[in-house]
Amino acid sequence: MTDSTKATFLSKLSKISDTILANEINFADLSTSLTEMKSLFMKASEIDVESPEYIEDIHLTTGKAIGPHWAGLCVDDLLRTKRFSKGAFQAIEEMRKRKEGKPVTLLYVGPGPFATLVLPLLTKFKPEELQLVLVEVNPVTVAALKNTIRNFGVEDYIKEIIMGDASQLQLENASEIDILLLECLQFALVKEQQVAITYNLVPQLRKDAILVPEEIKLSIGVIDSVKKMAYMTHPDDSVEADFYKDINTVFVLSKEAIWNHVSNSKTLDFPEIETTILEEDKNNFTSVVISTDICVHSNQKLLKDECSLTMSFKLIDTNKLGELTTVKSKYEVNEKPGLKIEWT
């Protein structure tokens, strides 16, 4: 691409970034901006959408790494993109104040073909203010990512691109990393590598490094799908939003949780948690579910059912529980990570 085309791309991206970072959410403007951004990304990445490799996932011992097609679709999840990008922006600003003029180094794991969550932010910083280390396991994705970087003309922001499995990666200059941005997850922390990667990388970093997202919490609770549908259909009516009840937090992924765990155990073996479902909850709600709450950074949060990452994961309908009252849950890291569930 010519220099003028690159300048045009960056100018458009800067305006899109303004929409992403705005305090108020105008969903129409956000949708329009992210649609335009994805169009720019597709052109810049030079992805061959007809290639079979475009949709292929990579299956690893700690979960799957999604193919470039699926990674690209993440742009379409409006709140997910906004909250993560704005959370990353806030983390960069916070670290810039701490470093008093020295450049901030951000380690971005799972950037996909577009580096979606950070590329728009580069329009708000200079290379001497922000440097990126990008880690991606899929070679097809890495090739597209390099095209994206070149065609936007942002090479000066890139400190290093590492191709490898981040759940096994040993960082050579871990002490230089100020922020770890990691978004390799699905709702209920199933299938993908978020837990394994975070547990591998956080202990390598300085204790004052910022983790984005700073907390992911899984809870077991009950939901009334009829009340939920009424509320979702008529949110402005007087329908009370009491369709969900948290019962027990069963897994937390955060810096504090990781440091507490690794001080006692060097393996990814997590405790089994028991949760009791009361008879009144069986009678008043329709399903037992796992819910996901995400604090990206500071006030940037994704609450239950706000996006694809926080959808409820149904375990069982309450009318099928019978005499069962206790659910035992244990997070397991393997080829298909997630909560292992047993009812008694």
C-alpha positions as CSV (number, residue, x, y, z in Angstrom):
1,M,0.0,0.0,0.0
2,T,1.1,3.5,-0.7
3,D,2.0,5.9,2.1
4,S,-1.1,8.0,1.4
5,T,-3.3,4.9,1.7
6,K,-1.6,4.1,5.0
7,A,-2.2,7.7,6.2
8,T,-5.9,7.4,5.2
9,F,-6.3,4.1,7.1
10,L,-4.7,5.6,10.2
11,S,-6.9,8.7,10.0
12,K,-10.0,6.6,9.8
13,L,-8.8,4.4,12.6
14,S,-8.2,7.4,14.8
15,K,-11.9,8.5,14.5
16,I,-13.0,4.9,15.2
17,S,-10.8,4.9,18.3
18,D,-12.6,8.1,19.5
19,T,-15.9,6.2,19.3
20,I,-14.5,3.2,21.1
21,L,-13.0,5.4,23.9
22,A,-16.1,7.6,24.3
23,N,-17.6,7.6,27.8
24,E,-21.1,7.3,26.5
25,I,-22.2,4.3,24.4
26,N,-24.1,5.1,21.2
27,F,-24.7,1.6,19.8
28,A,-25.5,2.8,16.3
29,D,-22.3,4.8,16.1
30,L,-20.3,2.0,17.7
31,S,-21.7,-0.6,15.3
32,T,-21.0,1.7,12.3
33,S,-17.5,2.4,13.5
34,L,-16.6,-1.3,14.2
35,T,-18.0,-2.4,10.8
36,E,-15.8,0.2,9.1
37,M,-12.8,-0.9,11.3
38,K,-13.3,-4.5,10.3
39,S,-13.4,-3.5,6.6
40,L,-10.1,-1.7,7.1
41,F,-8.6,-4.7,8.9
42,M,-9.7,-7.1,6.2
43,K,-8.0,-5.0,3.5
44,A,-4.8,-4.4,5.5
45,S,-4.4,-8.0,6.6
46,E,-4.7,-9.3,3.0
47,I,-6.4,-12.4,4.3
48,D,-7.3,-15.1,1.8
49,V,-10.9,-15.9,3.0
50,E,-11.1,-18.8,0.6
51,S,-8.2,-20.6,2.2
52,P,-9.2,-23.7,4.3
53,E,-6.5,-22.5,6.9
54,Y,-8.6,-19.4,7.4
55,I,-11.1,-21.2,9.5
56,E,-9.0,-23.9,11.1
57,D,-8.4,-23.9,14.9
58,I,-5.2,-25.2,16.4
59,H,-5.8,-27.8,19.2
60,L,-3.2,-27.7,22.0
61,T,-2.8,-29.6,25.3
62,T,-4.3,-26.7,27.3
63,G,-7.2,-25.8,24.9
64,K,-7.8,-24.6,21.4
65,A,-6.4,-21.5,19.6
66,I,-9.1,-20.2,17.3
67,G,-8.4,-19.7,13.6
68,P,-8.1,-16.2,12.0
69,H,-11.8,-16.2,10.8
70,W,-13.2,-16.7,14.3
71,A,-10.7,-14.3,15.8
72,G,-11.8,-11.7,13.3
73,L,-15.5,-12.2,14.2
74,C,-14.7,-10.9,17.7
75,V,-14.7,-7.4,16.3
76,D,-18.5,-7.8,15.8
77,D,-19.1,-8.2,19.5
78,L,-19.6,-4.5,20.2
79,L,-19.4,-4.3,24.0
80,R,-16.6,-6.9,24.1
81,T,-14.5,-4.8,21.8
82,K,-15.3,-1.5,23.5
83,R,-14.7,-2.7,27.1
84,F,-11.5,-4.5,26.4
85,S,-10.0,-1.7,24.2
86,K,-11.0,1.0,26.7
87,G,-9.8,-1.1,29.6
88,A,-6.4,-1.5,27.8
89,F,-6.3,2.2,27.1
90,Q,-6.9,3.0,30.8
91,A,-4.2,0.5,31.8
92,I,-1.7,2.1,29.4
93,E,-2.5,5.6,30.8
94,E,-2.2,4.3,34.4
95,M,1.2,2.7,33.7
96,R,2.4,5.9,31.8
97,K,1.8,7.9,35.0
98,R,3.8,5.3,37.0
99,K,6.7,5.3,34.5
100,E,6.9,9.1,34.3
101,G,7.8,9.5,30.6
102,K,9.4,6.1,30.0
103,P,7.7,3.9,27.3
104,V,5.1,1.4,28.3
105,T,5.6,-2.2,27.1
106,L,2.4,-4.1,26.5
107,L,2.4,-7.9,26.0
108,Y,-0.7,-8.8,23.9
109,V,-1.4,-12.5,23.7
110,G,-3.8,-13.8,21.1
111,P,-4.0,-10.6,19.0
112,G,-5.5,-12.5,16.0
113,P,-4.9,-11.2,12.5
114,F,-5.8,-7.6,13.4
115,A,-4.5,-6.9,17.0
116,T,-8.1,-5.7,17.3
117,L,-8.0,-4.5,20.9
118,V,-4.8,-2.4,20.7
119,L,-4.3,-1.3,17.0
120,P,-6.9,1.5,17.3
121,L,-5.2,2.8,20.5
122,L,-1.9,3.3,18.6
123,T,-3.5,6.4,17.1
124,K,-3.5,7.9,20.6
125,F,0.2,7.3,21.5
126,K,3.6,7.7,20.0
127,P,6.0,4.8,19.5
128,E,8.2,6.3,22.3
129,E,5.2,6.1,24.6
130,L,4.0,2.6,23.8
131,Q,5.7,-0.6,22.6
132,L,3.9,-3.9,21.8
133,V,5.1,-7.5,22.2
134,L,2.6,-9.7,20.3
135,V,2.3,-13.5,20.9
136,E,0.3,-15.6,18.5
137,V,0.4,-19.4,17.9
138,N,-1.3,-19.7,14.5
139,P,1.2,-19.1,11.6
140,V,-1.6,-18.1,9.2
141,T,-2.7,-15.6,11.7
142,V,0.8,-14.3,12.2
143,A,1.2,-13.7,8.5
144,A,-2.0,-11.7,8.4
145,L,-1.0,-9.8,11.5
146,K,2.3,-8.8,10.0
147,N,0.4,-7.5,6.9
148,T,-1.9,-5.5,9.1
149,I,0.9,-3.9,10.9
150,R,2.8,-3.1,7.7
151,N,-0.2,-1.7,5.8
152,F,-1.2,0.5,8.7
153,G,2.4,1.7,8.9
154,V,2.7,1.1,12.6
155,E,5.9,-1.0,12.6
156,D,7.6,1.5,15.0
157,Y,5.2,0.4,17.8
158,I,6.1,-3.3,17.5
159,K,9.0,-4.5,19.7
160,E,8.6,-8.1,18.9
161,I,6.2,-10.7,17.4
162,I,6.5,-14.2,18.9
163,M,5.0,-17.2,17.3
164,G,4.3,-19.9,19.9
165,D,2.1,-21.5,22.5
166,A,1.7,-18.8,25.2
167,S,0.8,-21.5,27.8
168,Q,4.3,-22.8,27.5
169,L,6.2,-19.6,26.6
170,Q,9.2,-18.5,28.7
171,L,9.7,-14.8,28.3
172,E,13.3,-13.7,27.7
173,N,12.7,-10.1,29.0
174,A,9.7,-10.6,31.4
175,S,10.8,-7.8,33.7
176,E,10.3,-5.3,30.9
177,I,6.6,-6.1,30.5
178,D,4.3,-3.5,32.1
179,I,0.9,-4.8,30.9
180,L,-0.4,-8.3,30.0
181,L,-3.4,-8.1,27.7
182,L,-4.9,-11.5,27.2
183,E,-8.2,-12.3,25.5
184,C,-8.3,-16.0,24.6
185,L,-11.6,-17.0,26.2
186,Q,-15.2,-18.0,25.8
187,F,-18.0,-17.8,28.3
188,A,-17.6,-20.0,31.4
189,L,-13.9,-20.2,30.5
190,V,-14.5,-23.2,28.3
191,K,-12.4,-24.6,25.4
192,E,-9.8,-21.8,25.1
193,Q,-6.5,-21.2,26.9
194,Q,-7.1,-18.1,29.0
195,V,-6.5,-19.9,32.3
196,A,-3.4,-21.9,31.3
197,I,-1.8,-18.9,29.6
198,T,-2.5,-16.5,32.4
199,Y,-1.1,-18.9,35.0
200,N,2.0,-19.4,32.8
201,L,2.8,-15.7,32.2
202,V,1.7,-13.8,35.3
203,P,4.3,-15.4,37.6
204,Q,7.0,-14.4,35.1
205,L,6.1,-10.7,35.3
206,R,6.8,-8.1,37.9
207,K,4.3,-8.0,40.7
208,D,3.3,-4.5,39.7
209,A,2.5,-5.4,36.1
210,I,-1.1,-4.8,35.1
211,L,-3.3,-7.8,34.0
212,V,-6.1,-7.2,31.5
213,P,-8.7,-8.5,32.2
214,E,-7.9,-8.0,35.9
215,E,-10.6,-10.5,37.1
216,I,-12.8,-13.2,35.6
217,K,-15.3,-14.7,38.0
218,L,-17.4,-17.9,37.5
219,S,-20.4,-18.4,39.7
220,I,-23.0,-21.1,39.9
221,G,-26.5,-19.7,40.3
222,V,-30.1,-20.1,39.2
223,I,-32.1,-18.3,36.5
224,D,-35.7,-17.8,35.6
225,S,-35.7,-17.9,31.8
226,V,-39.3,-16.7,31.6
227,K,-38.6,-13.6,33.7
228,K,-35.4,-13.0,31.8
229,M,-37.2,-13.1,28.5
230,A,-39.8,-10.6,29.7
231,Y,-37.1,-8.3,31.0
232,M,-34.9,-8.5,27.8
233,T,-38.0,-7.9,25.6
234,H,-39.3,-5.0,27.6
235,P,-36.4,-3.5,29.6
236,D,-38.0,-0.1,29.9
237,D,-41.2,-1.5,31.4
238,S,-41.7,-2.1,35.1
239,V,-40.5,-5.7,34.9
240,E,-38.1,-6.3,37.8
241,A,-34.7,-7.6,36.8
242,D,-34.7,-10.4,39.4
243,F,-34.4,-13.3,37.0
244,Y,-30.9,-14.4,38.2
245,K,-29.6,-15.4,41.6
246,D,-25.9,-16.0,42.4
247,I,-25.4,-18.8,44.8
248,N,-21.6,-19.5,44.9
249,T,-18.4,-18.2,43.3
250,V,-16.6,-21.3,42.1
251,F,-13.5,-20.0,40.2
252,V,-11.7,-16.7,40.0
253,L,-8.9,-15.8,37.6
254,S,-6.9,-12.7,38.8
255,K,-3.4,-11.7,39.7
256,E,-4.1,-12.2,43.4
257,A,-5.7,-15.7,42.8
258,I,-2.7,-16.7,40.7
259,W,-0.1,-15.6,43.2
260,N,-2.0,-17.3,46.0
261,H,-2.2,-20.5,44.0
262,V,1.4,-20.6,42.8
263,S,2.7,-20.0,46.3
264,N,1.1,-23.3,47.4
265,S,1.2,-25.3,44.1
266,K,3.2,-25.5,41.0
267,T,0.5,-27.3,39.0
268,L,-2.8,-26.3,37.5
269,D,-4.7,-28.4,40.0
270,F,-7.7,-26.4,41.5
271,P,-9.9,-27.3,44.4
272,E,-13.3,-28.9,44.1
273,I,-16.1,-26.5,45.2
274,E,-19.5,-27.7,46.5
275,T,-22.6,-25.6,45.9
276,T,-26.0,-26.4,47.4
277,I,-29.2,-25.7,45.5
278,L,-32.1,-25.0,47.9
279,E,-35.6,-26.4,47.4
280,E,-37.0,-22.8,47.1
281,D,-34.5,-22.1,44.3
282,K,-35.6,-25.3,42.5
283,N,-39.2,-24.0,42.7
284,N,-38.6,-20.4,41.9
285,F,-36.1,-20.7,39.0
286,T,-36.0,-22.7,35.8
287,S,-32.3,-23.6,35.4
288,V,-29.0,-23.9,37.2
289,V,-26.3,-22.1,35.3
290,I,-22.7,-21.0,35.3
291,S,-22.3,-17.2,34.9
292,T,-19.3,-15.2,34.0
293,D,-18.5,-11.7,35.2
294,I,-15.4,-9.9,33.8
295,C,-13.7,-6.8,35.2
296,V,-11.5,-5.7,32.3
297,H,-9.8,-2.8,34.1
298,S,-11.1,-0.4,36.7
299,N,-14.6,0.6,35.7
300,Q,-14.6,-1.3,32.4
301,K,-16.7,-4.4,33.2
302,L,-18.7,-7.0,31.3
303,L,-21.6,-8.3,33.4
304,K,-23.8,-11.3,32.9
305,D,-25.2,-11.7,29.4
306,E,-23.8,-8.3,28.2
307,C,-21.7,-10.0,25.5
308,S,-20.7,-13.4,24.1
309,L,-18.1,-13.8,26.8
310,T,-20.6,-13.5,29.7
311,M,-23.5,-15.6,28.4
312,S,-25.0,-18.0,30.9
313,F,-23.9,-21.6,30.5
314,K,-26.8,-23.9,31.4
315,L,-26.1,-26.9,33.5
316,I,-29.5,-28.4,34.1
317,D,-33.2,-27.5,34.2
318,T,-34.4,-27.3,37.8
319,N,-37.3,-29.6,37.1
320,K,-34.8,-32.4,36.2
321,L,-32.9,-32.1,39.5
322,G,-35.3,-34.4,41.5
323,E,-33.5,-35.3,44.8
324,L,-30.2,-33.8,43.6
325,T,-29.1,-30.8,45.8
326,T,-25.3,-30.5,45.5
327,V,-23.2,-29.6,42.5
328,K,-19.4,-30.3,42.8
329,S,-17.4,-28.2,40.4
330,K,-13.7,-28.2,39.7
331,Y,-11.9,-26.2,37.0
332,E,-9.7,-28.4,34.9
333,V,-7.0,-27.5,32.4
334,N,-6.6,-30.0,29.6
335,E,-7.4,-30.2,25.8
336,K,-11.0,-29.0,26.6
337,P,-10.6,-26.8,29.7
338,G,-13.6,-25.8,31.8
339,L,-15.5,-26.7,34.9
340,K,-16.0,-30.4,35.6
341,I,-19.4,-30.9,37.1
342,E,-20.8,-33.7,39.3
343,W,-24.2,-33.8,40.9
344,T,-25.1,-35.5,44.2
